[in-house]
């Protein structure tokens, strides 16, 4: 057992994924901060997080250049409620302090990898308008998109009949977004030189976010058996994240490796599986996609949780994967996955939110396990 992530990183790894089994347990993000500091000493220059990529540009502007305030950055730079997590605030503060006195090539960068969708999905309007305005074009996007609420309502994702993603306006917006992305590349020699590259990259991320939203809304409009439909939505989201990670790596390749952080379900090499509303969902997640394309350049460390009173998780049975780890690790530690003995899958998790237990397939695709024996989540108010 070790508490040094560098023991599991070699020179072939330019993307190291660190997973957590439950977003609600803060111990993993707190430990992540410590491990990222270790990796920064080893030459890692970026962290990629399971949060909206376009919003994350605001975080990167703050940590690299001090643009805006910390409060504004946390409120506007994260999606899915992650800006409210104290460990994320501590990460952003530390990255800003680390970068303050360093030359730009040595500064740490923050990237989001997700898009603004899950059980709801935003309208693509403002992202397309951002690119339109950047290019100085005259296009009526709002007239085509209509009210933002027709896209962002829960029913637009949960009910194919209510989805705008299959209508003629959505098809036209998708063509416009694709044309704008082509125009960005066609005009890159005049727009992306020197310091202007930052604004060009921002426009490109907005264009790809608009396309991702339109793809997701298109999938939400497809009717069919519920389990297959939700599995496809999960697959589209993870495919978008994988494409974003590959793009981030192309940007960071000359600066150093990247730490990728998110839920095990997205980062594991094995197929992702979850139960939701009586449905059994299966799809290939971001980690499975990246591992198939990057090979040995991708390292995967999955998170494991023993007990957490704050999220109502009791101590594991000694015969389970988590129970075996609990017997070896007093607080938290990293262990090689290959050396773990056979064990049973945990069955005492009552919440559909997780944490998701370890199983043979997840461990077979992992390089290491980060096990936390005792969680730090606050107990729910009585």
ZAPA-229991 format. One record per residue (C-alpha): residue in one letter; x, y, z. Coordinates in Angstrom, 1 decimal, decimal comma, padded with zeros to 4 digits. Each point is the difference from the previous one (the first is absolute). Example, Ala and Ser with C-alpha at 12.3 -4.5 7.8 and 13.67 -1.06 7.14 Angstrom:
2
+--------+--------+--------+--------+
| residu |      x |      y |      z |
+--------+--------+--------+--------+
|      A |  012,3 | -004,5 |  007,8 |
|      S |  001,4 |  003,4 | -000,7 |
+--------+--------+--------+--------+
//
This chain:
382
+--------+--------+--------+--------+
| residu |      x |      y |      z |
+--------+--------+--------+--------+
|      X |  000,0 |  000,0 |  000,0 |
|      X |  001,2 |  003,5 | -000,8 |
|      X | -001,3 |  003,6 |  000,1 |
|      X |  002,2 |  001,1 | -002,9 |
|      X | -001,8 | -000,2 | -003,4 |
|      X |  003,4 |  000,4 | -001,7 |
|      X |  000,6 | -003,7 |  000,9 |
|      X | -002,6 | -000,9 | -002,7 |
|      X |  001,1 |  002,4 | -002,7 |
|      X |  002,7 | -000,6 | -002,6 |
|      X |  001,4 |  001,9 | -002,9 |
|      X | -002,5 | -001,6 | -002,5 |
|      X | -003,0 |  001,5 |  001,9 |
|      X | -001,1 |  003,3 | -001,3 |
|      X | -003,5 | -000,3 |  001,3 |
|      X | -000,6 | -001,4 |  003,6 |
|      X | -003,7 | -000,4 |  000,9 |
|      X | -001,0 |  000,1 |  003,7 |
|      X | -003,5 | -001,1 |  000,7 |
|      X | -002,4 |  000,4 |  002,9 |
|      X | -002,9 | -002,4 |  000,8 |
|      X | -002,4 |  002,7 |  001,2 |
|      X |  000,0 |  003,8 | -000,6 |
|      X | -001,6 |  000,6 |  003,4 |
|      X |  003,1 | -001,3 |  002,0 |
|      X |  002,5 |  002,9 |  000,3 |
|      X |  002,9 | -002,1 |  001,1 |
|      X |  000,9 | -000,9 | -003,6 |
|      X |  000,2 |  003,6 | -001,3 |
|      X |  002,0 |  001,0 |  003,1 |
|      X |  002,5 | -002,8 | -000,7 |
|      X | -000,1 |  000,8 | -003,7 |
|      X |  001,4 |  003,5 |  000,9 |
|      X |  002,9 | -001,6 |  001,9 |
|      X |  000,7 | -002,4 | -002,8 |
|      X | -000,1 |  002,7 | -002,7 |
|      X |  002,6 |  001,9 |  001,9 |
|      X |  002,2 | -003,1 | -000,1 |
|      X | -000,5 | -000,3 | -003,7 |
|      X |  000,8 |  003,7 | -000,6 |
|      X |  003,4 | -000,7 |  001,5 |
|      X |  000,4 | -002,8 | -002,6 |
|      X | -000,8 |  002,3 | -002,9 |
|      X | -003,8 | -000,3 | -000,3 |
|      X | -001,3 |  003,4 | -001,2 |
|      X | -003,7 | -000,4 | -000,2 |
|      X | -003,1 | -001,5 |  001,6 |
|      X | -003,1 | -001,0 | -001,9 |
|      X | -003,2 | -000,2 |  002,0 |
|      X | -003,5 | -001,4 | -000,5 |
|      X | -001,5 |  003,4 | -000,4 |
|      X | -001,2 |  002,1 | -003,0 |
|      X |  002,8 |  000,8 | -002,3 |
|      X | -001,2 |  003,4 | -001,1 |
|      X | -000,6 |  001,2 |  003,5 |
|      X |  003,4 | -001,4 |  001,0 |
|      X |  001,7 |  002,6 | -002,2 |
|      X | -000,9 |  002,5 |  002,7 |
|      X |  001,7 | -002,1 |  002,7 |
|      X |  003,1 | -000,2 | -002,2 |
|      X |  000,1 |  003,7 | -000,6 |
|      X | -000,1 |  000,5 |  003,8 |
|      X |  002,7 | -002,6 |  001,0 |
|      X |  002,4 |  001,1 | -002,8 |
|      X | -000,6 |  003,7 | -000,2 |
|      X | -002,1 |  001,1 |  003,0 |
|      X | -002,9 |  001,0 | -002,1 |
|      X | -003,1 |  000,7 |  002,1 |
|      X | -000,5 | -000,9 |  003,7 |
|      X |  000,1 | -003,4 |  001,7 |
|      X | -003,7 |  000,3 |  000,8 |
|      X | -001,0 |  000,8 | -003,6 |
|      X |  002,2 | -002,9 | -001,2 |
|      X | -001,6 | -002,6 |  002,3 |
|      X | -003,5 |  001,3 | -000,8 |
|      X |  000,4 |  000,1 | -003,8 |
|      X |  002,9 | -002,3 | -000,9 |
|      X | -001,5 | -003,3 |  001,0 |
|      X | -003,0 | -002,0 | -001,0 |
|      X | -002,1 | -002,7 |  001,8 |
|      X |  000,3 |  001,9 |  003,3 |
|      X |  003,7 | -000,8 |  000,3 |
|      X |  000,9 |  003,7 |  000,7 |
|      X | -001,5 | -000,4 |  003,5 |
|      X |  002,4 | -002,7 |  001,0 |
|      X |  002,6 |  001,3 |  002,5 |
|      X |  002,7 | -002,3 | -001,4 |
|      X | -000,5 |  001,5 | -003,4 |
|      X |  000,3 |  003,5 |  001,4 |
|      X |  003,2 | -001,0 |  001,8 |
|      X |  001,3 | -001,5 | -003,3 |
|      X | -000,6 |  003,2 | -001,9 |
|      X |  001,6 |  002,1 |  002,8 |
|      X |  003,1 | -002,2 |  000,1 |
|      X |  000,4 |  000,0 | -003,8 |
|      X | -000,2 |  003,9 |  000,0 |
|      X |  002,6 |  000,2 |  002,7 |
|      X |  002,3 | -002,5 | -001,7 |
|      X | -000,2 |  001,9 | -003,3 |
|      X |  000,4 |  003,5 |  001,4 |
|      X |  003,8 |  000,2 | -000,2 |
|      X |  000,6 | -002,4 | -002,8 |
|      X |  000,6 |  000,6 | -003,7 |
|      X | -003,0 | -000,8 | -002,2 |
|      X |  001,4 | -003,3 | -001,5 |
|      X |  000,4 | -001,4 |  003,5 |
|      X | -003,5 |  001,0 |  001,3 |
|      X | -002,6 | -002,6 |  000,8 |
|      X | -003,1 |  000,0 | -002,2 |
|      X | -003,6 | -001,0 |  000,8 |
|      X | -002,3 | -001,6 | -002,5 |
|      X | -003,6 | -001,2 |  000,1 |
|      X | -000,8 | -003,1 | -002,1 |
|      X | -003,8 | -000,2 |  000,2 |
|      X | -002,8 |  001,9 | -001,7 |
|      X | -003,0 |  001,7 |  001,6 |
|      X | -002,3 | -003,0 |  000,0 |
|      X | -001,0 | -003,1 |  001,9 |
|      X | -003,6 | -000,3 |  001,0 |
|      X | -000,6 |  003,5 | -001,5 |
|      X |  001,8 |  001,6 | -002,9 |
|      X |  000,5 |  003,7 | -000,8 |
|      X | -001,0 |  001,8 | -003,2 |
|      X |  002,8 |  000,2 | -002,5 |
|      X | -001,0 |  003,7 | -000,7 |
|      X |  002,6 |  001,9 |  002,1 |
|      X |  002,9 | -002,2 | -001,1 |
|      X | -000,8 |  000,5 | -003,6 |
|      X | -000,5 |  003,7 |  000,5 |
|      X |  003,4 |  000,2 |  001,7 |
|      X |  001,7 | -001,3 | -003,1 |
|      X | -002,2 |  002,1 | -002,3 |
|      X |  000,9 |  003,2 |  001,8 |
|      X |  003,7 | -001,0 |  000,1 |
|      X |  000,0 | -000,5 | -003,7 |
|      X | -002,0 |  003,2 | -000,6 |
|      X | -002,8 | -001,7 | -001,9 |
|      X | -003,6 |  000,9 | -000,4 |
|      X | -002,1 | -003,1 |  000,9 |
|      X | -003,4 | -000,2 |  001,7 |
|      X |  000,7 | -002,8 |  002,5 |
|      X | -002,6 |  001,0 |  002,6 |
|      X | -002,8 | -000,2 | -002,5 |
|      X |  000,9 | -003,6 | -000,9 |
|      X |  000,6 | -001,1 |  003,5 |
|      X | -003,1 |  001,5 |  001,6 |
|      X | -000,3 |  000,3 |  003,8 |
|      X |  002,8 | -001,6 |  002,0 |
|      X | -002,5 | -001,8 |  002,2 |
|      X | -001,2 | -002,2 | -002,8 |
|      X |  003,5 | -001,6 |  000,0 |
|      X |  000,9 |  000,2 |  003,7 |
|      X | -003,2 | -001,5 |  001,5 |
|      X |  000,3 | -003,5 |  001,6 |
|      X | -002,6 | -001,2 | -002,5 |
|      X |  002,1 |  000,9 | -002,9 |
|      X |  002,4 | -002,8 |  001,0 |
|      X | -002,4 | -002,5 |  001,7 |
|      X | -002,8 |  000,1 | -002,6 |
|      X |  000,9 | -000,5 | -003,7 |
|      X | -003,3 |  001,6 | -001,0 |
|      X |  000,9 |  003,2 |  001,8 |
|      X |  003,6 |  000,2 | -001,3 |
|      X |  000,8 |  002,7 | -002,5 |
|      X |  003,1 | -002,0 | -001,1 |
|      X | -001,6 | -001,6 | -003,1 |
|      X | -001,7 |  003,1 | -001,5 |
|      X |  001,0 |  002,0 | -003,1 |
|      X |  001,3 |  002,9 |  002,2 |
|      X |  002,3 | -002,4 |  001,8 |
|      X |  001,3 | -001,4 | -003,3 |
|      X |  000,6 |  003,5 | -001,3 |
|      X |  001,8 |  001,1 |  003,2 |
|      X |  002,2 | -003,1 | -000,3 |
|      X |  001,0 |  001,0 | -003,5 |
|      X |  000,7 |  003,6 |  001,1 |
|      X |  002,2 | -001,2 |  002,9 |
|      X |  001,9 | -002,3 | -002,3 |
|      X |  000,5 |  002,7 | -002,5 |
|      X |  001,2 |  002,4 |  002,7 |
|      X |  002,5 | -002,5 |  001,2 |
|      X |  001,3 | -000,4 | -003,6 |
|      X |  000,2 |  003,8 | -000,3 |
|      X |  002,1 |  000,2 |  003,2 |
|      X |  002,6 | -002,3 | -001,6 |
|      X | -000,2 |  001,7 | -003,4 |
|      X |  000,8 |  003,4 |  001,7 |
|      X |  002,5 | -001,3 |  002,6 |
|      X |  003,0 |  001,6 | -001,7 |
|      X | -001,5 |  003,5 |  000,5 |
|      X | -001,8 | -000,7 |  003,3 |
|      X |  002,3 | -002,3 |  002,1 |
|      X |  003,4 |  001,6 | -000,2 |
|      X |  001,9 |  000,6 |  003,2 |
|      X | -002,1 |  001,1 |  003,0 |
|      X | -003,1 |  000,0 | -002,1 |
|      X |  000,1 | -003,8 |  000,1 |
|      X | -001,8 |  000,1 |  003,4 |
|      X | -003,1 |  001,6 | -001,4 |
|      X |  000,0 | -002,4 | -003,1 |
|      X |  000,2 | -003,0 |  002,3 |
|      X | -002,9 |  001,4 |  002,1 |
|      X | -002,1 |  000,3 | -003,2 |
|      X |  001,0 | -003,5 | -001,1 |
|      X | -001,1 | -001,5 |  003,4 |
|      X | -003,3 |  001,9 | -000,3 |
|      X | -000,5 | -001,5 | -003,5 |
|      X |  000,7 | -003,5 |  001,1 |
|      X | -002,2 |  000,4 |  003,1 |
|      X | -002,9 |  001,1 | -002,2 |
|      X |  000,5 | -003,0 | -002,2 |
|      X |  000,1 | -002,3 |  003,0 |
|      X | -003,2 |  001,4 |  001,3 |
|      X | -001,7 | -000,5 | -003,3 |
|      X |  001,2 | -003,6 | -000,2 |
|      X | -001,3 | -000,6 |  003,5 |
|      X | -003,4 |  001,6 | -000,8 |
|      X | -000,2 | -002,1 | -003,1 |
|      X |  000,6 | -003,1 |  002,0 |
|      X | -002,6 |  001,1 |  002,5 |
|      X | -002,6 |  000,3 | -002,8 |
|      X |  000,5 | -003,7 | -001,0 |
|      X | -002,8 | -002,2 |  001,3 |
|      X |  000,4 | -003,6 |  001,0 |
|      X |  000,4 | -002,3 |  002,9 |
|      X |  000,9 |  002,0 |  003,1 |
|      X |  003,2 | -001,9 |  001,1 |
|      X |  001,4 |  000,2 | -003,5 |
|      X | -000,8 |  003,7 | -000,4 |
|      X |  001,6 |  001,0 |  003,3 |
|      X |  003,0 | -002,2 | -000,7 |
|      X |  000,4 |  001,9 | -003,3 |
|      X | -000,2 |  003,3 |  001,7 |
|      X |  002,7 | -001,2 |  002,4 |
|      X |  002,1 | -001,1 | -003,0 |
|      X | -000,4 |  003,4 | -001,7 |
|      X |  001,1 |  001,9 |  003,1 |
|      X |  003,1 | -002,2 |  000,5 |
|      X |  000,9 |  000,2 | -003,6 |
|      X | -000,1 |  003,8 |  000,2 |
|      X |  002,2 | -000,1 |  003,1 |
|      X |  002,5 | -002,3 | -001,7 |
|      X |  000,2 |  002,3 | -003,0 |
|      X |  000,6 |  003,0 |  002,4 |
|      X |  002,7 | -001,9 |  001,9 |
|      X |  001,8 | -000,9 | -003,3 |
|      X | -000,1 |  003,7 | -001,0 |
|      X |  001,3 |  001,1 |  003,3 |
|      X |  002,9 | -002,4 | -000,3 |
|      X |  000,8 |  001,5 | -003,4 |
|      X |  000,2 |  003,4 |  001,6 |
|      X |  002,0 | -001,2 |  003,0 |
|      X |  002,3 | -002,5 | -001,8 |
|      X |  003,1 |  002,3 | -000,1 |
|      X | -000,5 |  001,2 |  003,6 |
|      X | -000,4 | -003,3 |  002,0 |
|      X | -002,4 | -002,7 |  001,0 |
|      X | -003,5 |  000,5 |  001,2 |
|      X | -001,9 | -001,3 |  003,1 |
|      X | -003,6 | -000,9 | -001,0 |
|      X | -002,5 |  000,0 |  002,9 |
|      X | -003,6 | -001,2 |  000,2 |
|      X | -002,3 | -002,8 |  000,9 |
|      X |  001,2 | -003,6 | -000,3 |
|      X | -003,0 | -000,6 | -002,3 |
|      X |  001,5 |  002,3 | -002,6 |
|      X |  003,7 | -000,8 |  000,4 |
|      X |  000,1 | -003,7 |  000,4 |
|      X |  001,3 | -002,1 | -002,9 |
|      X | -002,8 | -002,6 |  000,3 |
|      X | -003,5 |  000,7 | -001,3 |
|      X | -002,1 |  002,3 |  002,1 |
|      X | -003,1 | -001,5 |  001,7 |
|      X | -002,6 |  001,5 |  002,3 |
|      X | -003,6 | -000,5 |  001,1 |
|      X | -002,4 |  002,9 | -000,2 |
|      X | -003,7 |  000,1 |  000,4 |
|      X | -000,3 | -003,8 | -000,3 |
|      X |  002,2 |  000,0 | -003,2 |
|      X |  003,4 | -001,7 | -000,4 |
|      X |  002,1 |  002,3 | -002,2 |
|      X |  003,3 | -000,9 | -001,8 |
|      X |  002,3 |  002,0 | -002,2 |
|      X |  003,7 |  000,7 | -000,6 |
|      X |  001,2 |  002,9 |  002,1 |
|      X |  002,7 |  002,6 | -000,5 |
|      X |  002,7 | -002,2 |  001,5 |
|      X | -000,9 | -003,0 | -002,2 |
|      X |  000,2 |  002,3 | -003,1 |
|      X |  003,3 |  001,6 |  001,0 |
|      X |  001,6 | -003,3 |  001,0 |
|      X | -000,9 | -001,5 | -003,4 |
|      X |  001,6 |  003,0 | -001,8 |
|      X |  002,9 |  000,9 |  002,2 |
|      X |  001,1 | -003,5 |  001,2 |
|      X |  002,8 |  000,2 |  002,6 |
|      X |  000,0 |  003,7 |  000,0 |
|      X | -003,2 | -000,2 |  002,1 |
|      X |  000,3 | -001,0 |  003,7 |
|      X | -003,2 | -000,6 |  002,1 |
|      X | -000,3 |  000,2 |  003,8 |
|      X | -003,5 | -000,7 |  001,3 |
|      X | -001,4 |  001,2 |  003,3 |
|      X | -001,3 | -002,3 |  002,7 |
|      X | -001,8 |  001,0 |  003,1 |
|      X | -000,3 | -002,0 |  003,2 |
|      X | -002,3 |  001,9 |  002,3 |
|      X | -001,6 |  003,4 |  000,0 |
|      X | -002,5 |  001,0 |  002,7 |
|      X | -000,7 |  003,2 | -001,9 |
|      X | -001,5 | -001,8 | -003,0 |
|      X | -001,4 | -002,9 |  002,0 |
|      X |  002,5 | -002,6 | -001,0 |
|      X |  000,8 | -002,7 |  002,6 |
|      X |  003,3 | -001,8 |  000,4 |
|      X |  000,4 | -002,6 | -002,7 |
|      X | -000,2 | -003,8 |  000,4 |
|      X |  003,5 | -001,4 |  000,5 |
|      X | -000,5 | -002,3 | -003,0 |
|      X | -000,6 |  002,8 | -002,5 |
|      X |  002,6 |  001,9 | -002,1 |
|      X | -000,5 |  003,0 |  002,2 |
|      X |  000,1 | -002,1 |  003,2 |
|      X |  003,4 | -001,5 | -001,0 |
|      X |  001,4 |  003,4 | -000,6 |
|      X | -001,5 |  001,3 |  003,2 |
|      X |  002,0 | -002,6 |  001,9 |
|      X |  003,3 |  001,2 | -001,6 |
|      X | -000,5 |  003,8 |  000,0 |
|      X | -000,5 |  002,0 |  003,2 |
|      X | -000,9 |  003,4 | -001,5 |
|      X |  000,6 |  000,1 | -003,8 |
|      X |  002,5 | -001,4 | -002,4 |
|      X |  000,8 | -001,1 | -003,5 |
|      X |  000,6 | -003,7 | -000,8 |
|      X |  000,7 | -001,8 | -003,3 |
|      X | -003,2 | -001,5 | -001,4 |
|      X |  001,9 | -003,0 | -001,4 |
|      X |  001,0 | -001,2 |  003,5 |
|      X | -003,5 | -000,1 |  001,5 |
|      X | -001,5 | -003,4 |  000,9 |
|      X | -003,3 | -001,2 | -001,3 |
|      X | -003,0 |  001,3 |  002,0 |
|      X | -003,7 |  000,4 | -000,1 |
|      X | -001,9 |  003,1 | -001,4 |
|      X | -001,5 |  002,2 |  002,7 |
|      X | -003,8 | -000,2 |  000,3 |
|      X | -000,8 |  002,3 |  002,9 |
|      X | -000,3 |  003,3 | -001,9 |
|      X | -003,5 |  001,3 |  000,4 |
|      X |  000,2 |  003,3 | -002,0 |
|      X | -000,4 |  000,0 | -003,8 |
|      X |  002,6 |  002,9 |  000,1 |
|      X |  002,6 | -002,5 |  001,1 |
|      X |  002,7 | -000,3 |  000,9 |
|      X |  000,5 | -002,5 | -002,8 |
|      X |  001,7 | -003,1 |  001,3 |
|      X |  003,2 | -001,6 | -001,4 |
|      X | -000,4 | -003,1 | -002,1 |
|      X |  002,3 | -002,3 | -001,9 |
|      X | -000,4 |  001,8 | -003,3 |
|      X |  000,8 |  003,4 |  001,5 |
|      X |  003,1 | -001,3 |  001,8 |
|      X |  001,2 | -002,0 | -003,0 |
|      X |  000,1 |  003,3 | -002,0 |
|      X |  001,6 |  002,0 |  002,8 |
|      X |  003,7 |  000,7 |  000,6 |
|      X | -000,6 |  000,9 |  003,7 |
|      X | -002,6 |  000,6 |  002,6 |
|      X | -000,4 |  003,1 |  002,2 |
|      X | -001,7 | -001,3 |  003,1 |
|      X | -001,5 |  002,3 |  002,7 |
|      X | -000,8 | -001,9 |  003,1 |
|      X | -002,0 |  002,7 |  001,8 |
|      X | -001,9 |  002,7 | -001,9 |
|      X | -000,1 |  003,6 |  001,0 |
|      X | -003,4 |  001,0 | -001,2 |
|      X | -002,0 |  002,0 |  002,6 |
|      X | -002,9 | -001,9 |  001,6 |
|      X | -003,4 |  001,1 | -001,3 |
|      X | -001,8 |  002,5 |  002,1 |
|      X | -002,5 | -001,5 |  002,3 |
+--------+--------+--------+--------+
//
